[in-house]
């Protein structure tokens, strides 16, 4: 975040009577009925692709995309993560169930189980 975002979040946290919720998503819906389920108070929407270019992704952030048949995805991901070893990496999945299965697979396949975190 830039300094302006940090200041906004700090002010919100100081003045809020409730918990400050941050929803960070590569695929966040803009459907009001779906967002209503989150019970957000005074939500703010910040998009990295805003037309006015106020928000920027960090320069060091890279996106890697590997297209493989479904049956080869686990092996391909393991190979890619091995290649990126030592580089902080975020892997997005389509569901909580898939996230948990991926976490268990990575934990079983690695000697360094402390190097994986499930969110």
Phi and psi restraints in degrees (range 20) as a CNS / XPLOR table:
assign (resid 1 and name C) (resid 2 and name N)
       (resid 2 and name CA) (resid 2 and name C) 1.0 -84.1 20.0 2
assign (resid 2 and name N) (resid 2 and name CA)
       (resid 2 and name C) (resid 3 and name N) 1.0 173.0 20.0 2
assign (resid 2 and name C) (resid 3 and name N)
       (resid 3 and name CA) (resid 3 and name C) 1.0 -59.5 20.0 2
assign (resid 3 and name N) (resid 3 and name CA)
       (resid 3 and name C) (resid 4 and name N) 1.0 -35.7 20.0 2
assign (resid 3 and name C) (resid 4 and name N)
       (resid 4 and name CA) (resid 4 and name C) 1.0 -63.6 20.0 2
assign (resid 4 and name N) (resid 4 and name CA)
       (resid 4 and name C) (resid 5 and name N) 1.0 -41.0 20.0 2
assign (resid 4 and name C) (resid 5 and name N)
       (resid 5 and name CA) (resid 5 and name C) 1.0 -67.3 20.0 2
assign (resid 5 and name N) (resid 5 and name CA)
       (resid 5 and name C) (resid 6 and name N) 1.0 -40.7 20.0 2
assign (resid 5 and name C) (resid 6 and name N)
       (resid 6 and name CA) (resid 6 and name C) 1.0 -62.1 20.0 2
assign (resid 6 and name N) (resid 6 and name CA)
       (resid 6 and name C) (resid 7 and name N) 1.0 -43.8 20.0 2
assign (resid 6 and name C) (resid 7 and name N)
       (resid 7 and name CA) (resid 7 and name C) 1.0 -63.1 20.0 2
assign (resid 7 and name N) (resid 7 and name CA)
       (resid 7 and name C) (resid 8 and name N) 1.0 -42.0 20.0 2
assign (resid 7 and name C) (resid 8 and name N)
       (resid 8 and name CA) (resid 8 and name C) 1.0 -62.1 20.0 2
assign (resid 8 and name N) (resid 8 and name CA)
       (resid 8 and name C) (resid 9 and name N) 1.0 -46.6 20.0 2
assign (resid 8 and name C) (resid 9 and name N)
       (resid 9 and name CA) (resid 9 and name C) 1.0 -65.1 20.0 2
assign (resid 9 and name N) (resid 9 and name CA)
       (resid 9 and name C) (resid 10 and name N) 1.0 -37.8 20.0 2
assign (resid 9 and name C) (resid 10 and name N)
       (resid 10 and name CA) (resid 10 and name C) 1.0 -64.6 20.0 2
assign (resid 10 and name N) (resid 10 and name CA)
       (resid 10 and name C) (resid 11 and name N) 1.0 -46.2 20.0 2
assign (resid 10 and name C) (resid 11 and name N)
       (resid 11 and name CA) (resid 11 and name C) 1.0 -60.3 20.0 2
assign (resid 11 and name N) (resid 11 and name CA)
       (resid 11 and name C) (resid 12 and name N) 1.0 -43.2 20.0 2
assign (resid 11 and name C) (resid 12 and name N)
       (resid 12 and name CA) (resid 12 and name C) 1.0 -62.1 20.0 2
assign (resid 12 and name N) (resid 12 and name CA)
       (resid 12 and name C) (resid 13 and name N) 1.0 -41.1 20.0 2
assign (resid 12 and name C) (resid 13 and name N)
       (resid 13 and name CA) (resid 13 and name C) 1.0 -68.1 20.0 2
assign (resid 13 and name N) (resid 13 and name CA)
       (resid 13 and name C) (resid 14 and name N) 1.0 -38.4 20.0 2
assign (resid 13 and name C) (resid 14 and name N)
       (resid 14 and name CA) (resid 14 and name C) 1.0 -68.9 20.0 2
assign (resid 14 and name N) (resid 14 and name CA)
       (resid 14 and name C) (resid 15 and name N) 1.0 -40.9 20.0 2
assign (resid 14 and name C) (resid 15 and name N)
       (resid 15 and name CA) (resid 15 and name C) 1.0 -91.7 20.0 2
assign (resid 15 and name N) (resid 15 and name CA)
       (resid 15 and name C) (resid 16 and name N) 1.0 -7.8 20.0 2
assign (resid 15 and name C) (resid 16 and name N)
       (resid 16 and name CA) (resid 16 and name C) 1.0 -78.4 20.0 2
assign (resid 16 and name N) (resid 16 and name CA)
       (resid 16 and name C) (resid 17 and name N) 1.0 144.9 20.0 2
assign (resid 16 and name C) (resid 17 and name N)
       (resid 17 and name CA) (resid 17 and name C) 1.0 -93.7 20.0 2
assign (resid 17 and name N) (resid 17 and name CA)
       (resid 17 and name C) (resid 18 and name N) 1.0 -13.3 20.0 2
assign (resid 17 and name C) (resid 18 and name N)
       (resid 18 and name CA) (resid 18 and name C) 1.0 -123.8 20.0 2
assign (resid 18 and name N) (resid 18 and name CA)
       (resid 18 and name C) (resid 19 and name N) 1.0 -172.5 20.0 2
assign (resid 18 and name C) (resid 19 and name N)
       (resid 19 and name CA) (resid 19 and name C) 1.0 -69.5 20.0 2
assign (resid 19 and name N) (resid 19 and name CA)
       (resid 19 and name C) (resid 20 and name N) 1.0 139.9 20.0 2
assign (resid 19 and name C) (resid 20 and name N)
       (resid 20 and name CA) (resid 20 and name C) 1.0 -86.5 20.0 2
assign (resid 20 and name N) (resid 20 and name CA)
       (resid 20 and name C) (resid 21 and name N) 1.0 120.9 20.0 2
assign (resid 20 and name C) (resid 21 and name N)
       (resid 21 and name CA) (resid 21 and name C) 1.0 -107.4 20.0 2
assign (resid 21 and name N) (resid 21 and name CA)
       (resid 21 and name C) (resid 22 and name N) 1.0 129.7 20.0 2
assign (resid 21 and name C) (resid 22 and name N)
       (resid 22 and name CA) (resid 22 and name C) 1.0 -115.4 20.0 2
assign (resid 22 and name N) (resid 22 and name CA)
       (resid 22 and name C) (resid 23 and name N) 1.0 124.3 20.0 2
assign (resid 22 and name C) (resid 23 and name N)
       (resid 23 and name CA) (resid 23 and name C) 1.0 -111.0 20.0 2
assign (resid 23 and name N) (resid 23 and name CA)
       (resid 23 and name C) (resid 24 and name N) 1.0 112.5 20.0 2
assign (resid 23 and name C) (resid 24 and name N)
       (resid 24 and name CA) (resid 24 and name C) 1.0 -115.0 20.0 2
assign (resid 24 and name N) (resid 24 and name CA)
       (resid 24 and name C) (resid 25 and name N) 1.0 121.7 20.0 2
assign (resid 24 and name C) (resid 25 and name N)
       (resid 25 and name CA) (resid 25 and name C) 1.0 -152.3 20.0 2
assign (resid 25 and name N) (resid 25 and name CA)
       (resid 25 and name C) (resid 26 and name N) 1.0 141.6 20.0 2
assign (resid 25 and name C) (resid 26 and name N)
       (resid 26 and name CA) (resid 26 and name C) 1.0 -77.3 20.0 2
assign (resid 26 and name N) (resid 26 and name CA)
       (resid 26 and name C) (resid 27 and name N) 1.0 -16.7 20.0 2
assign (resid 26 and name C) (resid 27 and name N)
       (resid 27 and name CA) (resid 27 and name C) 1.0 -131.3 20.0 2
assign (resid 27 and name N) (resid 27 and name CA)
       (resid 27 and name C) (resid 28 and name N) 1.0 31.5 20.0 2
assign (resid 27 and name C) (resid 28 and name N)
       (resid 28 and name CA) (resid 28 and name C) 1.0 -59.0 20.0 2
assign (resid 28 and name N) (resid 28 and name CA)
       (resid 28 and name C) (resid 29 and name N) 1.0 129.3 20.0 2
assign (resid 28 and name C) (resid 29 and name N)
       (resid 29 and name CA) (resid 29 and name C) 1.0 -73.8 20.0 2
assign (resid 29 and name N) (resid 29 and name CA)
       (resid 29 and name C) (resid 30 and name N) 1.0 153.7 20.0 2
assign (resid 29 and name C) (resid 30 and name N)
       (resid 30 and name CA) (resid 30 and name C) 1.0 -109.6 20.0 2
assign (resid 30 and name N) (resid 30 and name CA)
       (resid 30 and name C) (resid 31 and name N) 1.0 10.0 20.0 2
assign (resid 30 and name C) (resid 31 and name N)
       (resid 31 and name CA) (resid 31 and name C) 1.0 -72.0 20.0 2
assign (resid 31 and name N) (resid 31 and name CA)
       (resid 31 and name C) (resid 32 and name N) 1.0 114.7 20.0 2
assign (resid 31 and name C) (resid 32 and name N)
       (resid 32 and name CA) (resid 32 and name C) 1.0 -57.1 20.0 2
assign (resid 32 and name N) (resid 32 and name CA)
       (resid 32 and name C) (resid 33 and name N) 1.0 -36.0 20.0 2
assign (resid 32 and name C) (resid 33 and name N)
       (resid 33 and name CA) (resid 33 and name C) 1.0 -66.8 20.0 2
assign (resid 33 and name N) (resid 33 and name CA)
       (resid 33 and name C) (resid 34 and name N) 1.0 -35.9 20.0 2
assign (resid 33 and name C) (resid 34 and name N)
       (resid 34 and name CA) (resid 34 and name C) 1.0 -74.2 20.0 2
assign (resid 34 and name N) (resid 34 and name CA)
       (resid 34 and name C) (resid 35 and name N) 1.0 -39.2 20.0 2
assign (resid 34 and name C) (resid 35 and name N)
       (resid 35 and name CA) (resid 35 and name C) 1.0 -67.8 20.0 2
assign (resid 35 and name N) (resid 35 and name CA)
       (resid 35 and name C) (resid 36 and name N) 1.0 -30.1 20.0 2
assign (resid 35 and name C) (resid 36 and name N)
       (resid 36 and name CA) (resid 36 and name C) 1.0 -60.0 20.0 2
assign (resid 36 and name N) (resid 36 and name CA)
       (resid 36 and name C) (resid 37 and name N) 1.0 -31.3 20.0 2
assign (resid 36 and name C) (resid 37 and name N)
       (resid 37 and name CA) (resid 37 and name C) 1.0 -63.0 20.0 2
assign (resid 37 and name N) (resid 37 and name CA)
       (resid 37 and name C) (resid 38 and name N) 1.0 -21.9 20.0 2
assign (resid 37 and name C) (resid 38 and name N)
       (resid 38 and name CA) (resid 38 and name C) 1.0 -78.6 20.0 2
assign (resid 38 and name N) (resid 38 and name CA)
       (resid 38 and name C) (resid 39 and name N) 1.0 -12.5 20.0 2
assign (resid 38 and name C) (resid 39 and name N)
       (resid 39 and name CA) (resid 39 and name C) 1.0 52.5 20.0 2
assign (resid 39 and name N) (resid 39 and name CA)
       (resid 39 and name C) (resid 40 and name N) 1.0 51.8 20.0 2
assign (resid 39 and name C) (resid 40 and name N)
       (resid 40 and name CA) (resid 40 and name C) 1.0 -86.3 20.0 2
assign (resid 40 and name N) (resid 40 and name CA)
       (resid 40 and name C) (resid 41 and name N) 1.0 142.5 20.0 2
assign (resid 40 and name C) (resid 41 and name N)
       (resid 41 and name CA) (resid 41 and name C) 1.0 -105.2 20.0 2
assign (resid 41 and name N) (resid 41 and name CA)
       (resid 41 and name C) (resid 42 and name N) 1.0 123.1 20.0 2
assign (resid 41 and name C) (resid 42 and name N)
       (resid 42 and name CA) (resid 42 and name C) 1.0 53.0 20.0 2
assign (resid 42 and name N) (resid 42 and name CA)
       (resid 42 and name C) (resid 43 and name N) 1.0 57.7 20.0 2
assign (resid 42 and name C) (resid 43 and name N)
       (resid 43 and name CA) (resid 43 and name C) 1.0 -67.0 20.0 2
assign (resid 43 and name N) (resid 43 and name CA)
       (resid 43 and name C) (resid 44 and name N) 1.0 148.3 20.0 2
assign (resid 43 and name C) (resid 44 and name N)
       (resid 44 and name CA) (resid 44 and name C) 1.0 -119.6 20.0 2
assign (resid 44 and name N) (resid 44 and name CA)
       (resid 44 and name C) (resid 45 and name N) 1.0 137.4 20.0 2
assign (resid 44 and name C) (resid 45 and name N)
       (resid 45 and name CA) (resid 45 and name C) 1.0 -108.8 20.0 2
assign (resid 45 and name N) (resid 45 and name CA)
       (resid 45 and name C) (resid 46 and name N) 1.0 121.9 20.0 2
assign (resid 45 and name C) (resid 46 and name N)
       (resid 46 and name CA) (resid 46 and name C) 1.0 -121.3 20.0 2
assign (resid 46 and name N) (resid 46 and name CA)
       (resid 46 and name C) (resid 47 and name N) 1.0 121.7 20.0 2
assign (resid 46 and name C) (resid 47 and name N)
       (resid 47 and name CA) (resid 47 and name C) 1.0 -114.5 20.0 2
assign (resid 47 and name N) (resid 47 and name CA)
       (resid 47 and name C) (resid 48 and name N) 1.0 135.7 20.0 2
assign (resid 47 and name C) (resid 48 and name N)
       (resid 48 and name CA) (resid 48 and name C) 1.0 -67.5 20.0 2
assign (resid 48 and name N) (resid 48 and name CA)
       (resid 48 and name C) (resid 49 and name N) 1.0 -17.1 20.0 2
assign (resid 48 and name C) (resid 49 and name N)
       (resid 49 and name CA) (resid 49 and name C) 1.0 -107.3 20.0 2
assign (resid 49 and name N) (resid 49 and name CA)
       (resid 49 and name C) (resid 50 and name N) 1.0 28.9 20.0 2
assign (resid 49 and name C) (resid 50 and name N)
       (resid 50 and name CA) (resid 50 and name C) 1.0 -57.1 20.0 2
assign (resid 50 and name N) (resid 50 and name CA)
       (resid 50 and name C) (resid 51 and name N) 1.0 141.2 20.0 2
assign (resid 50 and name C) (resid 51 and name N)
       (resid 51 and name CA) (resid 51 and name C) 1.0 -61.2 20.0 2
assign (resid 51 and name N) (resid 51 and name CA)
       (resid 51 and name C) (resid 52 and name N) 1.0 -30.9 20.0 2
assign (resid 51 and name C) (resid 52 and name N)
       (resid 52 and name CA) (resid 52 and name C) 1.0 -86.3 20.0 2
assign (resid 52 and name N) (resid 52 and name CA)
       (resid 52 and name C) (resid 53 and name N) 1.0 0.9 20.0 2
assign (resid 52 and name C) (resid 53 and name N)
       (resid 53 and name CA) (resid 53 and name C) 1.0 59.7 20.0 2
assign (resid 53 and name N) (resid 53 and name CA)
       (resid 53 and name C) (resid 54 and name N) 1.0 31.4 20.0 2
assign (resid 53 and name C) (resid 54 and name N)
       (resid 54 and name CA) (resid 54 and name C) 1.0 -75.2 20.0 2
assign (resid 54 and name N) (resid 54 and name CA)
       (resid 54 and name C) (resid 55 and name N) 1.0 -25.4 20.0 2
assign (resid 54 and name C) (resid 55 and name N)
       (resid 55 and name CA) (resid 55 and name C) 1.0 -113.7 20.0 2
assign (resid 55 and name N) (resid 55 and name CA)
       (resid 55 and name C) (resid 56 and name N) 1.0 135.6 20.0 2
assign (resid 55 and name C) (resid 56 and name N)
       (resid 56 and name CA) (resid 56 and name C) 1.0 -130.3 20.0 2
assign (resid 56 and name N) (resid 56 and name CA)
       (resid 56 and name C) (resid 57 and name N) 1.0 142.1 20.0 2
assign (resid 56 and name C) (resid 57 and name N)
       (resid 57 and name CA) (resid 57 and name C) 1.0 -75.9 20.0 2
assign (resid 57 and name N) (resid 57 and name CA)
       (resid 57 and name C) (resid 58 and name N) 1.0 149.3 20.0 2
assign (resid 57 and name C) (resid 58 and name N)
       (resid 58 and name CA) (resid 58 and name C) 1.0 -57.7 20.0 2
assign (resid 58 and name N) (resid 58 and name CA)
       (resid 58 and name C) (resid 59 and name N) 1.0 143.1 20.0 2
assign (resid 58 and name C) (resid 59 and name N)
       (resid 59 and name CA) (resid 59 and name C) 1.0 -60.3 20.0 2
assign (resid 59 and name N) (resid 59 and name CA)
       (resid 59 and name C) (resid 60 and name N) 1.0 -33.1 20.0 2
assign (resid 59 and name C) (resid 60 and name N)
       (resid 60 and name CA) (resid 60 and name C) 1.0 -77.7 20.0 2
assign (resid 60 and name N) (resid 60 and name CA)
       (resid 60 and name C) (resid 61 and name N) 1.0 -9.8 20.0 2
assign (resid 60 and name C) (resid 61 and name N)
       (resid 61 and name CA) (resid 61 and name C) 1.0 -75.9 20.0 2
assign (resid 61 and name N) (resid 61 and name CA)
       (resid 61 and name C) (resid 62 and name N) 1.0 125.9 20.0 2
assign (resid 61 and name C) (resid 62 and name N)
       (resid 62 and name CA) (resid 62 and name C) 1.0 -123.8 20.0 2
assign (resid 62 and name N) (resid 62 and name CA)
       (resid 62 and name C) (resid 63 and name N) 1.0 148.0 20.0 2
assign (resid 62 and name C) (resid 63 and name N)
       (resid 63 and name CA) (resid 63 and name C) 1.0 -108.2 20.0 2
assign (resid 63 and name N) (resid 63 and name CA)
       (resid 63 and name C) (resid 64 and name N) 1.0 128.9 20.0 2
assign (resid 63 and name C) (resid 64 and name N)
       (resid 64 and name CA) (resid 64 and name C) 1.0 -116.3 20.0 2
assign (resid 64 and name N) (resid 64 and name CA)
       (resid 64 and name C) (resid 65 and name N) 1.0 134.9 20.0 2
assign (resid 64 and name C) (resid 65 and name N)
       (resid 65 and name CA) (resid 65 and name C) 1.0 -129.1 20.0 2
assign (resid 65 and name N) (resid 65 and name CA)
       (resid 65 and name C) (resid 66 and name N) 1.0 128.5 20.0 2
assign (resid 65 and name C) (resid 66 and name N)
       (resid 66 and name CA) (resid 66 and name C) 1.0 -124.7 20.0 2
assign (resid 66 and name N) (resid 66 and name CA)
       (resid 66 and name C) (resid 67 and name N) 1.0 117.4 20.0 2
assign (resid 66 and name C) (resid 67 and name N)
       (resid 67 and name CA) (resid 67 and name C) 1.0 -99.2 20.0 2
assign (resid 67 and name N) (resid 67 and name CA)
       (resid 67 and name C) (resid 68 and name N) 1.0 115.3 20.0 2
assign (resid 67 and name C) (resid 68 and name N)
       (resid 68 and name CA) (resid 68 and name C) 1.0 -141.0 20.0 2
assign (resid 68 and name N) (resid 68 and name CA)
       (resid 68 and name C) (resid 69 and name N) 1.0 159.4 20.0 2
assign (resid 68 and name C) (resid 69 and name N)
       (resid 69 and name CA) (resid 69 and name C) 1.0 -60.3 20.0 2
assign (resid 69 and name N) (resid 69 and name CA)
       (resid 69 and name C) (resid 70 and name N) 1.0 148.9 20.0 2
assign (resid 69 and name C) (resid 70 and name N)
       (resid 70 and name CA) (resid 70 and name C) 1.0 -50.9 20.0 2
assign (resid 70 and name N) (resid 70 and name CA)
       (resid 70 and name C) (resid 71 and name N) 1.0 -39.6 20.0 2
assign (resid 70 and name C) (resid 71 and name N)
       (resid 71 and name CA) (resid 71 and name C) 1.0 -67.6 20.0 2
assign (resid 71 and name N) (resid 71 and name CA)
       (resid 71 and name C) (resid 72 and name N) 1.0 -20.1 20.0 2
assign (resid 71 and name C) (resid 72 and name N)
       (resid 72 and name CA) (resid 72 and name C) 1.0 -99.8 20.0 2
assign (resid 72 and name N) (resid 72 and name CA)
       (resid 72 and name C) (resid 73 and name N) 1.0 -2.7 20.0 2
assign (resid 72 and name C) (resid 73 and name N)
       (resid 73 and name CA) (resid 73 and name C) 1.0 -57.9 20.0 2
assign (resid 73 and name N) (resid 73 and name CA)
       (resid 73 and name C) (resid 74 and name N) 1.0 -48.0 20.0 2
assign (resid 73 and name C) (resid 74 and name N)
       (resid 74 and name CA) (resid 74 and name C) 1.0 -58.8 20.0 2
assign (resid 74 and name N) (resid 74 and name CA)
       (resid 74 and name C) (resid 75 and name N) 1.0 -46.3 20.0 2
assign (resid 74 and name C) (resid 75 and name N)
       (resid 75 and name CA) (resid 75 and name C) 1.0 -65.8 20.0 2
assign (resid 75 and name N) (resid 75 and name CA)
       (resid 75 and name C) (resid 76 and name N) 1.0 -39.8 20.0 2
assign (resid 75 and name C) (resid 76 and name N)
       (resid 76 and name CA) (resid 76 and name C) 1.0 -65.5 20.0 2
assign (resid 76 and name N) (resid 76 and name CA)
       (resid 76 and name C) (resid 77 and name N) 1.0 -41.5 20.0 2
assign (resid 76 and name C) (resid 77 and name N)
       (resid 77 and name CA) (resid 77 and name C) 1.0 -64.9 20.0 2
assign (resid 77 and name N) (resid 77 and name CA)
       (resid 77 and name C) (resid 78 and name N) 1.0 -44.0 20.0 2
assign (resid 77 and name C) (resid 78 and name N)
       (resid 78 and name CA) (resid 78 and name C) 1.0 -59.2 20.0 2
assign (resid 78 and name N) (resid 78 and name CA)
       (resid 78 and name C) (resid 79 and name N) 1.0 -42.5 20.0 2
assign (resid 78 and name C) (resid 79 and name N)
       (resid 79 and name CA) (resid 79 and name C) 1.0 -64.9 20.0 2
assign (resid 79 and name N) (resid 79 and name CA)
       (resid 79 and name C) (resid 80 and name N) 1.0 -42.0 20.0 2
assign (resid 79 and name C) (resid 80 and name N)
       (resid 80 and name CA) (resid 80 and name C) 1.0 -65.4 20.0 2
assign (resid 80 and name N) (resid 80 and name CA)
       (resid 80 and name C) (resid 81 and name N) 1.0 -44.3 20.0 2
assign (resid 80 and name C) (resid 81 and name N)
       (resid 81 and name CA) (resid 81 and name C) 1.0 -65.2 20.0 2
assign (resid 81 and name N) (resid 81 and name CA)
       (resid 81 and name C) (resid 82 and name N) 1.0 -34.6 20.0 2
assign (resid 81 and name C) (resid 82 and name N)
       (resid 82 and name CA) (resid 82 and name C) 1.0 -63.6 20.0 2
assign (resid 82 and name N) (resid 82 and name CA)
       (resid 82 and name C) (resid 83 and name N) 1.0 -41.3 20.0 2
assign (resid 82 and name C) (resid 83 and name N)
       (resid 83 and name CA) (resid 83 and name C) 1.0 -65.8 20.0 2
assign (resid 83 and name N) (resid 83 and name CA)
       (resid 83 and name C) (resid 84 and name N) 1.0 -33.9 20.0 2
assign (resid 83 and name C) (resid 84 and name N)
       (resid 84 and name CA) (resid 84 and name C) 1.0 -91.3 20.0 2
assign (resid 84 and name N) (resid 84 and name CA)
       (resid 84 and name C) (resid 85 and name N) 1.0 9.0 20.0 2
assign (resid 84 and name C) (resid 85 and name N)
       (resid 85 and name CA) (resid 85 and name C) 1.0 -47.7 20.0 2
assign (resid 85 and name N) (resid 85 and name CA)
       (resid 85 and name C) (resid 86 and name N) 1.0 131.7 20.0 2
assign (resid 85 and name C) (resid 86 and name N)
       (resid 86 and name CA) (resid 86 and name C) 1.0 90.6 20.0 2
assign (resid 86 and name N) (resid 86 and name CA)
       (resid 86 and name C) (resid 87 and name N) 1.0 -10.7 20.0 2
assign (resid 86 and name C) (resid 87 and name N)
       (resid 87 and name CA) (resid 87 and name C) 1.0 -98.9 20.0 2
assign (resid 87 and name N) (resid 87 and name CA)
       (resid 87 and name C) (resid 88 and name N) 1.0 124.4 20.0 2
assign (resid 87 and name C) (resid 88 and name N)
       (resid 88 and name CA) (resid 88 and name C) 1.0 -56.4 20.0 2
assign (resid 88 and name N) (resid 88 and name CA)
       (resid 88 and name C) (resid 89 and name N) 1.0 129.6 20.0 2
assign (resid 88 and name C) (resid 89 and name N)
       (resid 89 and name CA) (resid 89 and name C) 1.0 -136.0 20.0 2
assign (resid 89 and name N) (resid 89 and name CA)
       (resid 89 and name C) (resid 90 and name N) 1.0 139.9 20.0 2
assign (resid 89 and name C) (resid 90 and name N)
       (resid 90 and name CA) (resid 90 and name C) 1.0 -117.6 20.0 2
assign (resid 90 and name N) (resid 90 and name CA)
       (resid 90 and name C) (resid 91 and name N) 1.0 131.2 20.0 2
assign (resid 90 and name C) (resid 91 and name N)
       (resid 91 and name CA) (resid 91 and name C) 1.0 -116.2 20.0 2
assign (resid 91 and name N) (resid 91 and name CA)
       (resid 91 and name C) (resid 92 and name N) 1.0 122.7 20.0 2
assign (resid 91 and name C) (resid 92 and name N)
       (resid 92 and name CA) (resid 92 and name C) 1.0 -94.0 20.0 2
assign (resid 92 and name N) (resid 92 and name CA)
       (resid 92 and name C) (resid 93 and name N) 1.0 141.2 20.0 2
assign (resid 92 and name C) (resid 93 and name N)
       (resid 93 and name CA) (resid 93 and name C) 1.0 -125.3 20.0 2
assign (resid 93 and name N) (resid 93 and name CA)
       (resid 93 and name C) (resid 94 and name N) 1.0 173.1 20.0 2
assign (resid 93 and name C) (resid 94 and name N)
       (resid 94 and name CA) (resid 94 and name C) 1.0 -88.7 20.0 2
assign (resid 94 and name N) (resid 94 and name CA)
       (resid 94 and name C) (resid 95 and name N) 1.0 -12.5 20.0 2
assign (resid 94 and name C) (resid 95 and name N)
       (resid 95 and name CA) (resid 95 and name C) 1.0 -158.6 20.0 2
assign (resid 95 and name N) (resid 95 and name CA)
       (resid 95 and name C) (resid 96 and name N) 1.0 164.8 20.0 2
assign (resid 95 and name C) (resid 96 and name N)
       (resid 96 and name CA) (resid 96 and name C) 1.0 -63.6 20.0 2
assign (resid 96 and name N) (resid 96 and name CA)
       (resid 96 and name C) (resid 97 and name N) 1.0 -38.6 20.0 2
assign (resid 96 and name C) (resid 97 and name N)
       (resid 97 and name CA) (resid 97 and name C) 1.0 -61.8 20.0 2
assign (resid 97 and name N) (resid 97 and name CA)
       (resid 97 and name C) (resid 98 and name N) 1.0 -44.9 20.0 2
assign (resid 97 and name C) (resid 98 and name N)
       (resid 98 and name CA) (resid 98 and name C) 1.0 -64.6 20.0 2
assign (resid 98 and name N) (resid 98 and name CA)
       (resid 98 and name C) (resid 99 and name N) 1.0 -39.7 20.0 2
assign (resid 98 and name C) (resid 99 and name N)
       (resid 99 and name CA) (resid 99 and name C) 1.0 -59.3 20.0 2
assign (resid 99 and name N) (resid 99 and name CA)
       (resid 99 and name C) (resid 100 and name N) 1.0 -45.9 20.0 2
assign (resid 99 and name C) (resid 100 and name N)
       (resid 100 and name CA) (resid 100 and name C) 1.0 -65.6 20.0 2
assign (resid 100 and name N) (resid 100 and name CA)
       (resid 100 and name C) (resid 101 and name N) 1.0 -43.5 20.0 2
assign (resid 100 and name C) (resid 101 and name N)
       (resid 101 and name CA) (resid 101 and name C) 1.0 -61.4 20.0 2
assign (resid 101 and name N) (resid 101 and name CA)
       (resid 101 and name C) (resid 102 and name N) 1.0 -42.0 20.0 2
assign (resid 101 and name C) (resid 102 and name N)
       (resid 102 and name CA) (resid 102 and name C) 1.0 -63.4 20.0 2
assign (resid 102 and name N) (resid 102 and name CA)
       (resid 102 and name C) (resid 103 and name N) 1.0 -43.8 20.0 2
assign (resid 102 and name C) (resid 103 and name N)
       (resid 103 and name CA) (resid 103 and name C) 1.0 -58.5 20.0 2
assign (resid 103 and name N) (resid 103 and name CA)
       (resid 103 and name C) (resid 104 and name N) 1.0 -47.1 20.0 2
assign (resid 103 and name C) (resid 104 and name N)
       (resid 104 and name CA) (resid 104 and name C) 1.0 -63.0 20.0 2
assign (resid 104 and name N) (resid 104 and name CA)
       (resid 104 and name C) (resid 105 and name N) 1.0 -39.5 20.0 2
assign (resid 104 and name C) (resid 105 and name N)
       (resid 105 and name CA) (resid 105 and name C) 1.0 -64.7 20.0 2
assign (resid 105 and name N) (resid 105 and name CA)
       (resid 105 and name C) (resid 106 and name N) 1.0 -45.4 20.0 2
assign (resid 105 and name C) (resid 106 and name N)
       (resid 106 and name CA) (resid 106 and name C) 1.0 -64.8 20.0 2
assign (resid 106 and name N) (resid 106 and name CA)
       (resid 106 and name C) (resid 107 and name N) 1.0 -39.9 20.0 2
assign (resid 106 and name C) (resid 107 and name N)
       (resid 107 and name CA) (resid 107 and name C) 1.0 -62.9 20.0 2
assign (resid 107 and name N) (resid 107 and name CA)
       (resid 107 and name C) (resid 108 and name N) 1.0 -41.8 20.0 2
assign (resid 107 and name C) (resid 108 and name N)
       (resid 108 and name CA) (resid 108 and name C) 1.0 -70.5 20.0 2
assign (resid 108 and name N) (resid 108 and name CA)
       (resid 108 and name C) (resid 109 and name N) 1.0 -30.3 20.0 2
assign (resid 108 and name C) (resid 109 and name N)
       (resid 109 and name CA) (resid 109 and name C) 1.0 -88.4 20.0 2
assign (resid 109 and name N) (resid 109 and name CA)
       (resid 109 and name C) (resid 110 and name N) 1.0 -8.0 20.0 2
assign (resid 109 and name C) (resid 110 and name N)
       (resid 110 and name CA) (resid 110 and name C) 1.0 -118.6 20.0 2
assign (resid 110 and name N) (resid 110 and name CA)
       (resid 110 and name C) (resid 111 and name N) 1.0 144.4 20.0 2
assign (resid 110 and name C) (resid 111 and name N)
       (resid 111 and name CA) (resid 111 and name C) 1.0 -78.1 20.0 2
assign (resid 111 and name N) (resid 111 and name CA)
       (resid 111 and name C) (resid 112 and name N) 1.0 -22.3 20.0 2
assign (resid 111 and name C) (resid 112 and name N)
       (resid 112 and name CA) (resid 112 and name C) 1.0 -100.7 20.0 2
assign (resid 112 and name N) (resid 112 and name CA)
       (resid 112 and name C) (resid 113 and name N) 1.0 77.3 20.0 2
assign (resid 112 and name C) (resid 113 and name N)
       (resid 113 and name CA) (resid 113 and name C) 1.0 -67.6 20.0 2
assign (resid 113 and name N) (resid 113 and name CA)
       (resid 113 and name C) (resid 114 and name N) 1.0 -18.8 20.0 2
assign (resid 113 and name C) (resid 114 and name N)
       (resid 114 and name CA) (resid 114 and name C) 1.0 -77.7 20.0 2
assign (resid 114 and name N) (resid 114 and name CA)
       (resid 114 and name C) (resid 115 and name N) 1.0 -4.1 20.0 2
assign (resid 114 and name C) (resid 115 and name N)
       (resid 115 and name CA) (resid 115 and name C) 1.0 -90.6 20.0 2
assign (resid 115 and name N) (resid 115 and name CA)
       (resid 115 and name C) (resid 116 and name N) 1.0 2.8 20.0 2
assign (resid 115 and name C) (resid 116 and name N)
       (resid 116 and name CA) (resid 116 and name C) 1.0 -121.8 20.0 2
assign (resid 116 and name N) (resid 116 and name CA)
       (resid 116 and name C) (resid 117 and name N) 1.0 139.0 20.0 2
assign (resid 116 and name C) (resid 117 and name N)
       (resid 117 and name CA) (resid 117 and name C) 1.0 -130.7 20.0 2
assign (resid 117 and name N) (resid 117 and name CA)
       (resid 117 and name C) (resid 118 and name N) 1.0 137.7 20.0 2
assign (resid 117 and name C) (resid 118 and name N)
       (resid 118 and name CA) (resid 118 and name C) 1.0 -104.8 20.0 2
assign (resid 118 and name N) (resid 118 and name CA)
       (resid 118 and name C) (resid 119 and name N) 1.0 129.0 20.0 2
